[in-house]
Amino acid sequence: MNDLSKISGLTRAAGISALHEGYMPGFGNDFETEALPGALPDGMNSPQRCAYGLYGEQLSGTAFTAPSHQNERTWCYRIRPAVKHVGRFSKIDLPYWQSAPNVDPDVISLGQYRWDPVPHAQESLTWLTGMRTMTTAGDVYTQVGMASHIYLVTASMQDEYFYSADSELLVVPQEGRLRFCTELGVIDLEPKEIAILPRGLVYRVELIDGPARGFVCENYGQKFDLPGRGPIGANCMANRRDFKTPVAAFEERETRSRVVIKWQGQFHETWIGHSPLDVVAWHGNYAPVKYDLRTYCPVGAVLFDHPDPSIFTVLTAPSGVEGTANIDFVLFRERWMVAENTFRPPWYHKNVMSELMGNIYGEYDAKPQGFVPGGMSLHNMMLPHGPDNEAFEKASFGELKPGKLDNTMSFMFETRFPQHLTRFAAQEAPLQDDYIDCWDSLKKRFDGTPEGNWD
Ligand SMILES: [Fe+2]
């Protein structure tokens, strides 16, 4: 599985051995991978002495007693146990990375909002200093809800590592490539792909080339899973084989290093004398994963009407209330529109869930203008929304022949919790003050006749 001819540049730069590039296919599989032969124990987890003098350690992603079909844990065989990767903690301030509850009395979250892309700053920003929280929802203390962020990264983390005890992170790049060097392997990520970084996983983020910008959904609640397909059956939407988990890779780097931990909405630093990315081999089902959105197989209307957008769900994180997600990650990508006698764009809508959208590239069918790549919009709980006048007229008067929606990829983080704007989102980010004007020119077409006034 490991291609030994492909020792990564990261390995050579670190002057160490056995960082292998490569991925294993599947979602939630029980994987096993080793960067050195024989590093994994055979048929057991805790031998009296591990091979290579490694320490055995379990990373528990669910409670020990979680039902077996949800139980997730990974056994790591590492140079030092993780307790050697932390010391005493000091609190640090990352003022732009906010957690719920975050209700600013000077900010009005009730409204339909849209933003232009947040531009890169002049200063050098890493994954940690470049995270800009846009909205928060729920409560990080009780592990429900989420936050949405924009990341603006212009610098790699140097001898610096991070993990979030609060959340798993769903990363949606929009511009530029990133390398996530994690305890369990290396993920290279580019636009049109997504990655999930599990709660508690230590990693460092490097720039591969130019500046990087994208979106993050920070999930405080239960992990993302694939949605049930119901009558759709065993195929289509996101298929398990298209998810990729990295093979084992480790660093043996004895340099002074900073570890930053997000815990209960607060940030802490601790200093150690080595890299914590020292897992030589691991087995289990709690691991980072990436997915190419171009492999998402959309299913939709083939005769009439427009299904609910849940038909485009890629991942869902449950809330404990059946069918009511803590977060759904929904993808609007290229597809054919064929419905007869049908208003084809998303219909007008008022929703108990709150909907945060981002544009990865191209043009979104309900908003041909203004919702641009890198931009975001928020249609909060019970706030009506729908196509703007241009989209309405085009859809109402257009010839209903089969048509391809091309060059389009947008997504939605949809949550059962109302989303609160941060002060950054309300006052510093490029908010479009005129967004709600997009519905101004919708006409009254009711004139008392069954035909209506379509002039
Ligand atoms: Fe909606």
Boltz pocket constraint, residues with backbone or C-beta under 6 A from the ligand:
constraints:
  - pocket:
      binder: B
      contacts: [[A, 347], [A, 349], [A, 351], [A, 355], [A, 379], [A, 385]]
      max_distance: 6.0
